Amino acid sequence: MSKVIPHSILALLCVLIFCCKKETSLEGHLPPDPIDTSGQDTTDIPDDTLNLDTTATFSMHTSTDGSCTNFLVQGNYVSGATLDESHTVTLEVQVDYPGQWEVTTETVNGVFFANGGIFTEKGLQTITLYATGVPGETGYTIVPVVVGNSACGFAVNITDP
């Protein structure tokens, strides 16, 4: 009987160790609160011309063929390899009204992009979206981005391992 208890405890510990492994999330990199890129806090600017606590109004900056203009994809996208913070895309957007923003793409070929922040001024701005997921088939994958009534797409080259 005395040998059964230590063996039972050892078996229980093994079950707990192997059953309790860390869960890997494939969700996006959206921060819980938008990042204030202005260096100021997110309260009203003293002259009340800009309220950073509101939602921004902006649209994707697109070319006539529907592709995103001046996009830049960073990182090596390898089929079957998990993506990290080095995998990004920068995109141009036209900001009509400053404030908080969030952008999340659909998952295409195992990959999606997301981020959020704060625009502090109107005009042409650049945003960075972070990739998440595990790329699937090799070749060029077009990732559509939809913001309000505007949309564009950018190409990601997925290579063999």
Disulfide bonds with the S-S distance in Angstrom:
Cys68-Cys152 1.99
